[in-house]
Amino acid sequence: MRFRPPAVCEGLKPLSSIFLARTNKCILLNNANIINFRESLQIIAVPAARATREVPPAAAAQLKGPLTQRCCSYRCCSTSCSRRGLATQASCSLPEVTPAIVGSQLVRDPYDQLAAAHPAADSSSSGSSSDSSSSGSSSDSSSSSSSVCGGPDRYVFVRDPSTGEVIGRTPNLGVAWVRAAVSAAATAQPGWGGSSVLLRSNLLLQWHRLIEERKESLAQLITLESGKPIPESRQEVLYAASYIRWSAEEARRLNGLVIPAADSSSSSSSSSGRSKLQYTLKEPLGVCALITPFNFPLAMAARKASAALAAGNSCVLRPSEETPLSSLALAAAAREAGLPPGLLNVVPSCRAGAAAFAAAVAAEDAVAVLSFTGSTAVGRHLYRQCASTTKRLLLELGGNAPFVVFADADLQEAVLGLLAAKLRCSGQACVSANRVYVHGSVFDEFARQATRLFKQQKVGCGRQLGVSVGPLINPAAVERAQSLVADACNKGAKLLLGNNSSSSNTSGGSSSNPSKSGNSGGYFFPVTVLDCRGISADARVCAEELFSPIVCLYDFEEEEEVMHLCNSTEAGLASYFFTRDLSRALRVAQRMQAGMVGINSGIISSCEIPFGGCKSSGFGREGSVLCLDDYTNTKVVIVKY
């Protein structure tokens, strides 16, 4: 018979606490308001009866262990408790499952309710045994499991980058659930697309209100799963809410055009006495597949989903496996605001499941739009996958932003601008300044001021007071940053701030030595400033997107020289420069090959501007008055009467 896991979420009350494995306890966090969704929508919830008890040592050991460790009561347990030297328990005190949202279903386990959604997949998995003592599984069982689960495991375990410990888990949904989500979205969309723009706008405004009301609890959730400092997380919540409100207002302006006839032969009133009317309509496209990154887990999901929904579409969202909880909280708030089931489906999966999700939605004829934010390499792969079904694509891909300081710039303002453009999300933003070009006449002074300011930045756990730079997202990101610095130093760069030691970069603390703050176990990397005037041209930092708190300073002498350097990469997302010369400002802005240019400003993103790039940084625009264009079809109607 088909295995069914324990009903781990039965008996949950409205959320009153959030589980932090670091303390081995459940601590209260904004008791009345942390994602206080409908009764069945719990985000990292725990039963009230367990909220004051310490976690058993065996369970705590599991929470602190590698990502492959699982609760022994589930079939996906790849290593039994006995092999790990742990006492077998009927129910380990792991964080409760945050449910995925597929149509009207709240999916806490990949095999839950699968019979109703996909009978064939359910029956094919009926031969799977839940007996953990079995020596192996058949290839048929593995095949069916891979279609139900997004990978070899039943759950995606979410870790706090500041500690490396588990703070939540979601179901790991495979292709069968992706298809179920697309089916639910396709069923729900016609009614939504045919509704009045006023109804859609008002519902999105209610969604916006709920997000703003829960700013603090959502910010805490973002910090828990992404590691960014609480002030940054609060700003992200407001940033996300601003896009929802903007889309709600733009929904009221889905206006068509009346087009006069162009020549006498097709004039509006002909010699025959008949007239002709020409006009356009903006119509929804259907189902939109959305793939979002880890660095702005709430804002990216809100920006994409709100625009798609405002235009009358339905959505299937795949959040990053590193930060799925924020997207699930966002979708749960949308349901509470009154969004009908099936319009916003959230299908979390592990890293291996990302490719399966992309392949599934690319092959689905019902999916009309694919919106992706992520790396250029993955974006190109999606471009090829979607060619056979000619889907509408929105690609916001990698950046390699130049930051130019001309000789006449206000150096203090430029240093502050670099701080804003570089260290947001610990440098893990696609618009982060990557290559800092400083005029030779002011290079030494700028480097001195920048090093002094960056040295003052505190690296540590985002929940600690005074921390301005959080951890990187995972150990692989730390290892990559270490290798970038080592390669640069070996090829001529001079270290002005930070260190070239791989041993101290995985613990938290000050920018000069993170290991001293006592945040051991997190994925921390020190703020690093490199003088790259003598660096070899083949150094990796000269060509790659850094995605870390590494600042590389280069010098230049002539405007023509720096323009060539700025435009020499394949990326074209963002660029920044500082000058007091208005003529130069207008001239350089026009010559910059980028979708967004900041002049004397290190912050260039807001809901009212069109966000997007050119060249290999993608195409399509999000936000601004253009936000609904990529989610609508312009239909021309010609009436002769």
N, C-alpha and C positions, 0 to 999 in steps of 0.2 A: 504494500500500500504506500501511497505517497506520503513522504515525511512532512510533518508539520511541526515547526519549532514551538517552544513555549510562548504563550501570549504575554510577552514581557511588558506590554504597556497597559494591561488591564488594571483597572482600579486607580488610575492616575487622577489626581485632582488638578484644578487649575494651578499653573506653575507657581511655586512659591520659593524655589531655590534653584541653584545651578551647580552642577557637580564640577569640582576642581580636583583632579587626581593628585595634584601637587601636595595638597594638605591632607589627603586621605579622609576628608570630611566633605559634607555638603554645607556650603555657606550661603547665607541669605544674600540676595543681590537685588535690591529694589523690589521688595516683596510683592508690591501690588501691581507692578508694571513691566516686568521683564517678559515681553512677548506674551501678554495675557490674551491669547487667542481663544477661539472656541474650545469647548471642553476637550475635544479629541485632537486638537492641534497643539502638541506639546513640543517645545524646543529644549532639548537636553533636560527633560523633566525627570523628576524622581518622585516616588510616592511619598506623601507626607509622613507616613509611618517610619520611613527610612531616612528622613531628612536630618535627623539629629544623631544618627548612629555612625560610628566609625566604620570604614570599609575593612572587611577581614583581610589579614595580611596576605593570604594567598591571592585574593582578588587584586589587592594593591600591587603585588608583584607582577600580575598580568598587565595592569595598566601602565606600569613603568617599563615594560619590556618592549621587544621589537614589534614592529607593526604586524608581523605574521601571527602573533599570539592571539588566540581567540577564546571565548568562553566555551568551556567543555561541553555545554549542553546543546551546541549547535553542530550540524553536520559539516559545516565549512571549517571546523577546527582542523587545521593542517598538521598540528602537532598536539598530541593528547596531553592532558594535564599530567599523567603519570610519567611521560617522557621528560617533562619539565621539572619533575620533582615536586609537583603541587598536589595537594589533596583534591581528589575528585569531588566536585560539589554539584548538587542538583541545579543550582542557579547562582552564578557568580555575579557580584555586584558591579557589573560594568555600567557605564552610562546608558541610559535608556535610548532607544532608537528614535531618531527624529524622522518622521515618516516622509516619504516621497509623495508627490501629488500627481496622480494620473486620473484624469477625468474626475469622477466623484469619489474615487477611492483614495484612502490614505494608506499607502503601502509601507509597512514596517519590515517586511521580509520579502525577498524576491519571489518566494513560492506562495505567499499569501494571495488568495483570490485569483490565482493564475488560471484556474479552471474556467472561471467566468470570462476572463479576458481572452485567453488563448487555450482552448481545450486540447488542441493537438500538442502544444508544448507541455501542458500539464500531464497528459497521458504518457508522453515520452519520458517524463521524469519519474513516473510512478515506480519504476524499478529501482530507483536509487535508494540505497539503504542508509539509515541513520545510525547504524551500528559503527561506533568509532573503532572497534577492534578489527574491522575488516582490513585485510592486507592491501587492498587496492580497489580501484573502480574500473569499470569497463569503458571502452572508448565511446560507446553509445551514451553512457551516463555523463561522461565528460562533455560530449557534444551538446547534449540537452541542457546541461548546467551552464555552458557558456552562452547559450541563447537566452537563458533566464537571468543569469548573473553576468555582470560586466567584466568578470575576471574569475580567478580561481576561488575567491572568497565570497562569502555571503554578504559581508558588510564592508563599508568604507569607514575606517577609523580616522577621526579627525584629531590632529595633535596641536597643542599649543606650541608655537615655535620658540617661545621664551623658556620652555622647560623640556620640550620633547615628549610630554606626557599626553595621554588620551584625554580629551575633554568632551567627546561626543562621537556618535556614529550614525550612519545612514545606511539604508539598503543599497546594495551594489547591483543596480539594474542593468540587464543586458538587452539584446536586440528585441526580444519578445516584448519587453515593456516599452521600448522605444516605439515599436509599431502600435502597441496599445495606446500610447500617448498621442501619436499622430492620428489614430482613428478617433479618439475622443475629441481632439482638437478640430478635426474635419467635421465631425457631427455637430459640434457646438457653434462653429463659426457662422453659418448662414443666418441664424437668428440674431446673433450679435452684429453682424455686418449690416443687417437690414434694420437695426434699431436706429433711433434718432440720435443725432450727434449730441443733443442736449443730454440725453440719458447717459451716453458714454462719458461725456465731460463731467457730469455731476458725480458719477461713480468714481472716476479717477481723482476728483477733488476730495472725495471721502477717503480714498486710499492715501492721498497725500496728507490729510489731517491725521490719520492714524500713525503714519510714519513719523511725523513731527512730534506727536504726543509721546512716542516711545523712543525719542532720540537717545536718552541715556542708556536704556537697556539694549537697544540695537548697537550703540557704540561699544558697550561692554562685550557684546557678542562678536563684533568685528575684531576687536583687540584680542579676544581669546583665540580666534582661529587664524588670524593673519599676523598678529604680533605687533601691529602698528600702535604707536602711542595713543592714549585715550583722546587727547585734543584733536589729533588727525582723524580718528574714528568719528568723533562728533561732527567734524566738518564733512566727512563723507556722508553721514546720514542726511545732513542738510543739503548737500550736493545732490544726493539721490532724490530727495523730496522735491528739489527744485525742478528736476526733469519731469517728474510725474505731474506737477502742476503745469509746467510749460506744455506738455503734451495734451493735458486736459483743455487748456485754452486753445491750442491749435486745432483740436478736434472740432471746435465751433467754426473754424475758418477753412473747412474743406470745400472751398469754393471752386466752381468751374468758371469758364470764360465764355462770353458771347463773342464770336469772331465775325467781323464784317467780311463780306465777299471781296475777293481781291481784284476782280476785273469786271468789265461790263457784261461779258458773256455769262457770268455767274452771279450777277448782281442780285440784291435782295428782292428787287421787283423787276421782272422781265417784261418784254413786249407781249407775252402771252397772258399777262395779268396775274400770273402765279408768283408767289414769293418764296424765298428760301431763308431758313434760319439755321445757323451753324453755332454749336456750343459744345463745351467739354464737360465731362463728369469725372470726379475722382472716386474710384471704387477700390474696396479692399481686395487684396490678392488671394487671401486664404490662410493657409497654415504657415507660420513663420518658425523656423528652427533657429534657436539662439544659443551660441556657445560663448561663455564668458570666462575671463581669467581670474587669477587669485588675488591680484593686487588691489582691486577695488571691487570686492565681491558684492556689495550692496548697490553701489552706484552704477556699475556696468549692467547689471541685471535690470535695474530700474529704468535706465536710459533706453535700453532696447525694448523691453516689454511694454513700457508705457506708450511709446510711439506706435508700436505694432497694434496694441489694443485700441488706442485712440483712433487709428485709421479703420478699425472694424475687423481686424484679423484676430486669429487665435495663435497661441504660442506653445512651443515645446522647448523648454530651457534645460540645457545641460551645464551646470555650474562646474567650476574647477573642483577636482577631487581634494584639493588642499583646503578649500573654504566653501563648502556647500551649505553650511548652516545659515548664513546670511540670506542666501537666495530662497531657502525654504521659509525663513521668517518673513521675507518680503511677500512670497506667494500666499502664505497663511494670512497675512494682513489684507491682501487683496480679496481673499475669500470672505474675510470678516466685513470688508467694506461693501460686499454684495456682489462681487464678480461671480457670474454663473459658473458652475463646474465645467471643466473641459477647456476653458479659455486660456488658462495659464497652468500648464503642466510642468512639473520639475522632476527631471529624471537624473538623479545622481549616479555616478559610477566611479570606479577606480581609474587609475591612469590608463590601464589597458583598455578600459571600456570607452575611452574618448574616441579612439579610432573606429570602434564598432558603431558608436552613435553617429559619427560623421558619415560613415558608409551607408548606414541605414536610412538616414534622412536624405542623403544625396540620391538614393535609389527610389525613394517614395515619390510617386507622381503627385500625391496630395500635398506635398510640401512645395510651396511656391517661392519662399524666400529663405536664404541662409545668411544669417548675420554672425560674423565671427570676429572676436578680438583676441589676438595672440601673435605667435611668431610668424615671420615671413615664410619660413619653410612649410609650416602647416597650412598657411593660407594658400600657397601655391598648390599644395596637394588637394585641398578642397576645391580649388578652381578647376582642376582637372576632373575631379570626381563629379562635379555638378554639370559638366559639359554635356553629358548624354541626355540630361533632362532639362537643360537650359533654364536653370533656376535663376532668379534674381539674387545677386550676391552683394553683400556689404562686407568689406574686409578692412579692418583697422589693424594693421600689422606692425612689425617692429620699427623702432626709430633709432637714429644715431645722431641726436640733435647737437649741432654746433652752438657754442656760446662765445660770442666775439666781444672783446673789450677794446674799443678804439682808443687812441691816445688822448682824445679830448673828453673821455667819459668821466662821470663822477664815480670815482673808485669805490667810495663807501656804498653808494647805491648799487654799483655793479656787484660788489661782494655779497650784499644782502640778496640781490636778485639771483646770484648763483646758489646761495643757500636754499632759497625757495625752489629753484629749478632742479636742484640736485638731490636733496635729502628727503623729499617727500616719499613716503613708503620705502624708506631706507635705500633710495635710488632705484627701486624696482618698478619704475613707471616708464611707459613707452615714450613719454615726452621729457624724460629726465635729460639734463645736459650731459653730454657724453664727451665732447671734445671742446676744451676751453682754450680759445686762441686769444692771447693778450699781446697788444702792441709792445715791441721791444723796449720802447722808452719808458713804459710804466710796468713792465713785467715784474721786476723785483719788488716794488712797492705793493702791487696787487697780490703777489704770492705771499708776502709777509702778512698783509691784512687778512687774506683768505685763510691762511694757516692758523692765525690766531683765533679767528671766529670759529672755524671748524673744530679746533681743539677744545673749545668750550662746550661742544655738543655732547650730551651724555647718552651713551649707548646702554641699553638695558631693557628690562621687561616693560612693556607698554603700559602696565597698570601701576608702575612706580611713579611717584611724583618727581617732576623735573626731567624725566627721560624725553629726549627729542628724537632719538633714532632707535627703532626697535630691531628685532632680529631679522635675518633673511628667512625665506619661507621654508627651507628644508636643508638638510646637510649637503646635498648636491650643490646648492647655490653657494654655500660657504666654500666648498672645495673648489668650485670654479673661480670664485673671487680670489682665493689664495693663489691659484695657478696663474691668474692674470697678473697679479702683483709680482710674483716670482719671475714670470717671463719678462715683464717690463724692466725690472731691476737688472736682470741678466743681460738685457739688451740696451743698457745705457741710461735708464731713468734714474733719477735721484729721489730718494724717499724724504719728503718734507714732514710728513705726519703719518703715524701708523707704524706698522712693523711688517717685516717680511718673514715672520715665523708662523708656521702652520699650527703650532701647538696651542697658542693662546686665543685663537679666533673662534673657537666654538663655545666660549663662555662669555657672559655678559659683563659690562662695566663701562668705564670711561672710554673715550675714543682712543686714548693712547695705550691702554691696557685693559681690555674688557674683563679679564679674569679676576679683577680685584673687587667687583661689586657683589660677588656671591650669587650670581645668576648662573651657576654651572649647569650644564645640560642643555642650554638653549643654543640656537643656531645664530650666534652673534658674530659680527665682523666689525673691526674697528674702522672708523672714518679714516680714510687714507688719502693723502695728497701727494701726487707725484710731479716732479719737475721733469718734463719730457722733452726739454730742448735738445738733449743729445741722444735721444732714443733712436734705435734702428727702425727703419720704415716697415720692416716685417714683424714688428712686435704686435701681439694680438690686440692690445689696447688701442692701437691706431686704427683698427678696422672693425672690431666687434662691438656690439652693444654691451655695455658693462653690466647693467642691471644689478648694481651694488653701490655702496657708498664710497666709490673710488673716484677721485677727482684728478684728471690728467690735464696739466697746464702746458701749452705749447706757445711759442712766440711767432710773430710775423712782423713784417715791415711795411708792406704795401697793401692797399685795398684790393688790387687785382689778385695778389697772391692769396689773400685770405678767402676771397670769393671762390677761387679755384679749389681751395682746401675744403670749404664748406660744402660745395656741390659735388665733390669727388666720390661720394658714396652712393650706393643704390637706394638708400633710404631717403624719404622725403616727408617726414611727418611734422616735425617742429624745428624751429631755430630761434635763437635769441641773439640780440646784439645791443650794445650800449654805446651811445654817442650823444653829443649835444648839438651836432651839426644837422639841421633839418634837411638840407639838400642831400647829405649822405644818407640820412635815415630813409628818405623816400626812395633813393636810388638803390640802396642795398636791399631794402624790403622787396623791391620789384625783382631783383636779380636772384634772391634766395629761392632755391628749388625746394619748397616745402609747402605743406598745406596750411600751416599756421606759423606766424612770425611774431615774436614778442620784441618790441622796441622799448628799451629801458624798463622792462618788466620780466620777472621770472615766472609769472603765473599767467597762463593764456587760455585756461579752460573755464567755461561757464555755460549755463543752459541756453543762453541767447545767441551764442556763436556757433557756426557750423564746425563740428569737430571731425577731422579726417586728414588724410595725407595724399601724397602723389608718389609717382615712381613705384618702388617696391614696398612702400608703406601702405598700399591698398587704395581703395576707392569707395565712394559713397560718403555721405555726411550724416552725422547724428547731432541732434539739437538744432536750435535756431528755427527760422520759418521754413527751413528745408526738411525738418525732422520727419515729416510724414511722406515725403516724396518717394522714398525708396520702398515704402510699404503700401503704395497705392498704384493703381493702373489708371492712366489718363485715357478716357474713352471719348472719341469724337462722335457727335450726333449731328447729322445733316437732315433737315426737314424741309421738304418742298410742299407748299400748301397753296 
